[in-house]
């Protein structure tokens, strides 16, 4: 089994688990996750000679992405596959944990004022059982106003939805957000690092650009979800280059883009492109277009 197949298995498992009714999570979490972890670890051990360095035993938890990355020995001596698969397993575990809490009633009735706790104001410290992300992110959206609209005022009409700082917060918020394929009106979804606006005029974006993927209607929900997981799971391995992602729902197509800081660095943009192809499981004939901001 190749590296990309293992990562795709993890992504597909997450999608399949999300599709199940929440009442089934308690039934499947113990047996399915244990078997799945074992099969993934066996495949990874066969694909590398560094099996002694794999130290994420079932049930072991790390407080932060960096701690987890350091404990498994991220660097030249450990295959990148193990780091990526380790993070995806963490996301998978956290999804099941969050859905259990929803099933048990811990998160029932979350609406309006309850979601305000995760909005863009400074949030309370994470709970001890939450898994902190390396960066905090802001979910936001844009809907074109009915009155006359100047595109230069785009940022004024961007509406923040929630601030997320842990894997559990991501799933908690994401489950309440409509999927792109379920919408008929024009809307832009954003997930950007906290402090960076989803407009090219932002200082973090002025010298950057974006990879663009145009999709037929009905395909964007899966692609968008996989892209978000790759972002919060730090799959792109280009330092702080990736700043955010946008999904634009339009009449005839949907457009997904991934933004980065430096448009003039070919090694960076090329690595982002290849990672996009892998984590989104794109066919070889899929067209990815790179566009510099402001052009």
C-alpha positions as CSV (number, residue, x, y, z in Angstrom):
1,X,0.0,0.0,0.0
2,X,1.5,3.4,-1.0
3,X,1.6,6.6,1.0
4,X,-1.2,8.3,-0.8
5,X,-3.5,5.2,-0.5
6,X,-3.0,5.2,3.3
7,X,-3.8,8.9,3.6
8,X,-6.8,8.5,1.4
9,X,-8.0,5.6,3.5
10,X,-7.9,7.8,6.6
11,X,-9.7,10.6,4.8
12,X,-12.4,8.3,3.5
13,X,-12.8,6.7,6.9
14,X,-13.5,10.2,8.4
15,X,-16.1,10.9,5.7
16,X,-17.8,7.5,6.2
17,X,-17.9,8.0,10.0
18,X,-19.5,11.4,9.6
19,X,-22.1,10.0,7.3
20,X,-23.3,7.6,10.0
21,X,-26.1,8.5,12.4
22,X,-24.8,9.8,15.6
23,X,-26.4,7.0,17.7
24,X,-24.0,4.6,16.0
25,X,-20.8,6.2,17.1
26,X,-20.8,4.5,20.5
27,X,-21.2,1.1,18.8
28,X,-18.5,1.5,16.3
29,X,-15.9,3.6,18.0
30,X,-14.1,0.9,20.0
31,X,-14.0,-2.0,17.6
32,X,-13.8,-0.2,14.3
33,X,-11.3,2.4,15.3
34,X,-9.0,-0.2,17.0
35,X,-9.1,-2.5,13.9
36,X,-8.6,0.5,11.6
37,X,-5.6,1.8,13.6
38,X,-4.0,-1.6,13.5
39,X,-4.4,-2.0,9.7
40,X,-3.0,1.5,9.1
41,X,0.0,0.9,11.4
42,X,0.7,-2.5,9.8
43,X,0.6,-0.9,6.4
44,X,3.0,1.8,7.5
45,X,5.4,-0.6,9.1
46,X,5.6,-2.6,5.9
47,X,6.2,0.6,3.9
48,X,9.3,1.7,5.9
49,X,12.3,0.4,7.9
50,X,11.8,2.9,10.7
51,X,9.1,0.9,12.6
52,X,10.9,1.4,15.9
53,X,10.3,5.1,15.7
54,X,6.5,4.8,15.5
55,X,5.4,5.7,19.0
56,X,1.7,6.6,18.7
57,X,0.2,3.6,20.6
58,X,-3.6,3.2,20.5
59,X,-5.2,5.4,23.1
60,X,-2.2,7.7,23.6
61,X,-3.0,11.4,23.5
62,X,-1.0,14.5,22.9
63,X,-2.0,18.0,24.1
64,X,-0.9,19.8,20.9
65,X,0.0,19.0,17.3
66,X,3.6,20.1,18.0
67,X,3.9,17.7,21.0
68,X,2.6,14.9,18.9
69,X,4.9,15.7,16.0
70,X,7.9,15.9,18.3
71,X,7.2,12.7,20.1
72,X,7.0,10.7,16.8
73,X,10.3,12.2,15.8
74,X,9.3,14.5,13.0
75,X,12.4,15.3,10.8
76,X,14.7,13.7,8.3
77,X,14.9,10.4,10.1
78,X,11.2,9.6,10.1
79,X,9.1,9.3,6.9
80,X,6.6,12.1,6.3
81,X,3.9,9.5,5.9
82,X,4.0,8.7,9.6
83,X,3.6,12.3,10.6
84,X,0.6,12.8,8.2
85,X,-1.1,9.5,9.2
86,X,-0.5,10.3,12.9
87,X,-2.3,13.6,12.6
88,X,-5.2,12.1,10.5
89,X,-5.6,9.4,13.2
90,X,-5.8,12.1,15.8
91,X,-8.5,13.9,13.8
92,X,-10.4,10.6,13.4
93,X,-10.2,9.9,17.2
94,X,-11.4,13.4,18.0
95,X,-14.3,13.2,15.6
96,X,-15.5,10.1,17.3
97,X,-15.0,11.6,20.7
98,X,-17.0,14.8,19.8
99,X,-19.8,12.7,18.2
100,X,-20.0,10.7,21.4
101,X,-20.5,13.8,23.4
102,X,-23.2,15.0,21.0
103,X,-24.9,11.6,21.4
104,X,-24.6,11.7,25.2
105,X,-26.3,15.1,25.2
106,X,-23.3,17.1,26.2
107,X,-23.5,19.3,23.1
108,X,-27.2,19.2,22.5
109,X,-29.1,22.4,21.8
110,X,-26.1,24.4,20.6
111,X,-27.5,27.4,18.9
112,X,-27.2,31.2,18.9
113,X,-25.7,32.3,22.2
114,X,-24.0,29.0,22.8
115,X,-22.0,29.3,19.7
116,X,-20.9,32.8,20.8
117,X,-18.3,31.1,23.1
118,X,-16.4,30.1,20.0
119,X,-16.7,33.3,18.0
120,X,-13.8,35.6,17.3
121,X,-13.5,37.1,20.8
122,X,-10.6,35.6,22.9
123,X,-11.7,32.2,24.0
124,X,-11.4,30.4,27.3
125,X,-8.5,27.9,27.8
126,X,-9.1,24.6,26.1
127,X,-10.4,21.7,28.1
128,X,-7.8,19.2,29.1
129,X,-9.2,16.5,26.8
130,X,-9.2,18.7,23.7
131,X,-6.5,18.5,21.1
132,X,-5.1,22.0,20.3
133,X,-4.5,22.9,16.7
134,X,-1.1,24.5,15.8
135,X,-3.0,27.6,14.7
136,X,-6.4,29.1,15.5
137,X,-8.8,29.6,12.6
138,X,-11.8,31.6,11.8
139,X,-14.8,30.2,9.9
140,X,-16.6,33.0,8.0
141,X,-18.8,33.5,4.9
142,X,-19.8,36.1,2.4
143,X,-23.1,36.6,0.6
144,X,-23.4,39.3,-2.0
145,X,-25.8,42.0,-0.7
146,X,-28.9,42.7,-2.6
147,X,-28.2,46.4,-2.9
148,X,-25.5,47.9,-5.1
149,X,-22.2,46.4,-4.2
150,X,-18.6,47.5,-4.8
151,X,-16.2,44.5,-4.8
152,X,-13.6,46.6,-3.0
153,X,-16.0,46.5,0.0
154,X,-15.9,42.7,0.1
155,X,-14.2,42.5,3.5
156,X,-17.0,44.7,5.1
157,X,-19.6,42.0,4.3
158,X,-17.6,39.0,5.5
159,X,-19.5,37.5,8.4
160,X,-17.4,35.6,11.1
161,X,-19.1,32.4,12.2
162,X,-16.7,30.9,14.8
163,X,-13.2,30.7,16.1
164,X,-11.7,27.2,16.4
165,X,-8.6,26.3,18.3
166,X,-9.0,22.5,18.7
167,X,-9.9,19.5,16.6
168,X,-13.0,19.1,18.8
169,X,-14.1,22.7,18.2
170,X,-13.7,22.2,14.5
171,X,-16.1,19.2,14.4
172,X,-18.5,20.9,16.8
173,X,-18.8,24.0,14.5
174,X,-18.5,22.2,11.2
175,X,-21.5,20.0,11.7
176,X,-23.7,23.1,11.9
177,X,-22.5,24.6,8.7
178,X,-24.3,23.8,5.5
179,X,-22.3,21.9,2.9
180,X,-21.5,23.7,-0.4
181,X,-23.4,21.1,-2.5
182,X,-26.6,21.7,-0.5
183,X,-26.7,25.4,-1.4
184,X,-28.3,27.1,-4.4
185,X,-27.5,30.8,-3.7
186,X,-24.1,32.3,-4.3
187,X,-22.0,32.3,-1.2
188,X,-18.3,32.1,-0.3
189,X,-17.1,30.0,2.7
190,X,-13.8,30.8,4.3
191,X,-11.5,29.1,6.8
192,X,-8.5,31.4,7.5
193,X,-5.8,31.6,10.2
194,X,-6.9,34.0,12.9
195,X,-5.8,37.5,12.2
196,X,-5.8,37.1,8.4
197,X,-8.8,38.4,6.4
198,X,-10.0,36.5,3.4
199,X,-9.1,39.3,1.0
200,X,-5.9,39.8,-1.0
201,X,-5.4,43.3,0.4
202,X,-4.6,41.8,3.8
203,X,-0.8,42.3,4.6
204,X,-0.4,38.5,4.9
205,X,-1.9,38.0,1.4
206,X,-0.5,40.9,-0.7
207,X,2.5,39.1,-2.0
208,X,0.7,35.7,-2.3
209,X,-1.6,33.9,-4.5
210,X,-4.0,30.9,-4.7
211,X,-4.4,27.5,-6.3
212,X,-7.8,27.3,-7.9
213,X,-9.9,24.2,-8.6
214,X,-13.1,24.4,-10.5
215,X,-15.7,21.7,-9.9
216,X,-18.9,20.5,-11.4
217,X,-21.9,21.0,-9.2
218,X,-22.3,18.3,-6.5
219,X,-18.6,17.6,-6.1
220,X,-17.5,20.4,-3.8
221,X,-18.6,19.1,-0.4
222,X,-16.2,16.2,-0.2
223,X,-13.4,18.2,-1.7
224,X,-13.9,21.1,0.7
225,X,-14.0,18.9,3.7
226,X,-10.8,17.1,2.8
227,X,-9.1,20.4,2.2
228,X,-10.1,21.7,5.6
229,X,-8.9,18.5,7.3
230,X,-5.6,18.8,5.4
231,X,-5.2,22.4,6.6
232,X,-5.9,21.9,10.3
233,X,-3.9,18.7,10.2
234,X,-0.9,20.7,8.8
235,X,-0.5,18.4,5.8
236,X,1.2,20.9,3.4
237,X,4.6,21.0,5.1
238,X,5.5,24.5,3.8
239,X,5.8,26.2,7.2
240,X,3.5,29.1,7.6
241,X,2.8,29.6,3.9
242,X,-0.8,28.3,3.8
243,X,-3.1,31.0,5.2
244,X,-6.6,29.9,4.3
245,X,-9.1,28.4,2.0
246,X,-12.2,29.6,0.1
247,X,-15.1,27.7,-1.4
248,X,-17.2,29.8,-3.8
249,X,-20.6,28.4,-4.6
250,X,-21.8,29.6,-8.0
251,X,-24.6,28.8,-10.4
252,X,-22.8,26.6,-12.9
253,X,-19.8,25.4,-10.9
254,X,-18.1,25.6,-7.5
255,X,-14.6,27.0,-7.0
256,X,-12.3,25.9,-4.3
257,X,-9.0,27.8,-3.7
258,X,-6.1,27.5,-1.3
259,X,-4.3,30.7,-0.4
260,X,-0.6,31.1,0.4
261,X,1.7,34.0,1.3
262,X,4.5,33.9,-1.3
263,X,3.5,33.7,-5.0
264,X,7.1,34.1,-6.2
265,X,8.5,30.9,-4.6
266,X,8.2,28.0,-7.1
267,X,9.3,25.3,-4.7
268,X,6.5,26.4,-2.2
269,X,3.7,26.7,-4.8
270,X,4.7,23.4,-6.4
271,X,4.7,21.5,-3.1
272,X,1.3,22.9,-2.3
273,X,0.0,21.8,-5.7
274,X,1.3,18.3,-5.3
275,X,-0.1,18.0,-1.8
276,X,-3.5,19.3,-3.0
277,X,-3.6,16.5,-5.6
278,X,-2.8,13.9,-3.0
279,X,-5.0,15.0,-0.1
280,X,-8.0,15.8,-2.4
281,X,-7.4,12.5,-4.4
282,X,-7.7,14.4,-7.7
283,X,-7.5,12.6,-11.0
284,X,-4.5,13.1,-13.2
285,X,-6.5,15.3,-15.6
286,X,-7.8,17.7,-12.9
287,X,-6.7,21.2,-13.7
288,X,-5.2,23.3,-10.9
289,X,-4.6,27.0,-11.8
290,X,-2.4,29.3,-9.9
291,X,-3.3,33.0,-9.7
292,X,-1.3,35.8,-8.0
293,X,-3.4,38.2,-5.9
294,X,-4.1,41.6,-7.3
295,X,-3.6,40.6,-11.0
